[in-house]
């Protein structure tokens, strides 16, 4: 009996040592992408016999032997990349069929144990989402009801929001559910915006609509108060500016018209020769005392001597005026 208990204890201890203490690490990968699975190299014994990566505990993907190149399964040739120093596993172009548990095991001189274990889930990108809103507004109420529907290709959820002049609130709380493709469909409010979100661990998409577009009660009361005064000020400034421009144009036109008429009505005075007591400057008159109608004046060089010049001094030539009365 004691021998049987000892054997069971050894088997249990061996099983625990083989499984190791490492937990399974979840990894989510988008379809068509790559994944790199690492192990802690200090955990690898210096003189190990064999190190292998397995898929779902039975399919051997890669085998590492000391001082030898790693061996890759024929089914994964061209899809797996290895590293002889880090003993890592890189799997390219993952598909849904690649979802499963990937385990790295090492066998040494004393034991076989798990170095790393990953639960890989391959997911496709989520489909687009559409958000529709139907509003019910009462003219005698300060609130409105919004019926919201969040829809994808294979699922949909609906929710109702009650909005007043301040904010909106969902009836029964926020709604969310898991779709048939293991994605999450969620509709909620954020700063008076209605958001419909469709997501999984590798991608997401959403549709957003403003609640105030469907519920007039949500319009900012401050904006309501300032809209009319601002509009009045803008219109007043516009009309004052237009009147000022028209007044300036009218004044300029009046001024130009006045200046033009003033030039047309101006009488220019005829210049007259001022008479002096000098005989040459006196204008003879006829018997009636009237001045002659026209007076002709010609000026020329004096041709005769004027007095006796002093010795050694030459007098300049003199000018004289000969005035004749026009014949009547």
Protein Blocks (a to p, Z undefined) as FASTA:
>chain_A
ZZmmmmmmmmmmmmmmmnomadcddddddehiacdddddfklpcfbbfbdcddeehlacf
bdcdehiacdddfklgojaccdfklopacdehiafklgccdddddddfkbccdfbdcddd
dddddddddddddddddfkbcbdcdddddddfkbccdddddddfkbccdehiaaddddfk
opacddddeehiacdddddfkbccdddddfklmmmklpcfklmmmmmmmmmmmmmmmmmm
mmmmmmmmmmmmmmmmmmmmmmmmpccddddddddfbfklpccddfkopacfbdcddddd
dfbdehjadehiacddddddddddddZZ
